[in-house]
């Protein structure tokens, strides 16, 4: 959907169009749009949509939604990009809290440091497996 708009409108206009669509979407429609962006769109497209968000709060909400839609699949470049674009460690923690608890991802200390999150903060979100 985004790519088709990009072909006819150009990158910036397509990003603004997608941001408006996401703002007006709800429920399953919004989930599907986010899923398609995180799984099938390019890093550049995600960056373009985030760039047209008018403020940090809205951009962080969009990026948190993307991380949640990914199910926490950090093997995907787009999930990692969305996490790195969040405005603060607190925003990254908020995004991580939205990942389903069934996810098997267990970050090492290097990954957490890259996200600006301590092991203690991570363990508060999801206690270590026993």
Secondary structure, DSSP 8 states (H G I E B T S, - for coil): -HHHHHHHH-HHHHHHHHHHHHHH--HHHHHHHHHHHHHHS-HHHHHHHHHT-SSHHHHHHHHHHHHHHHTT-TTSHHHHHHHHHSSSHHHHHHHHHTS-TT------HHHHHHHT--HHHHHHHS----
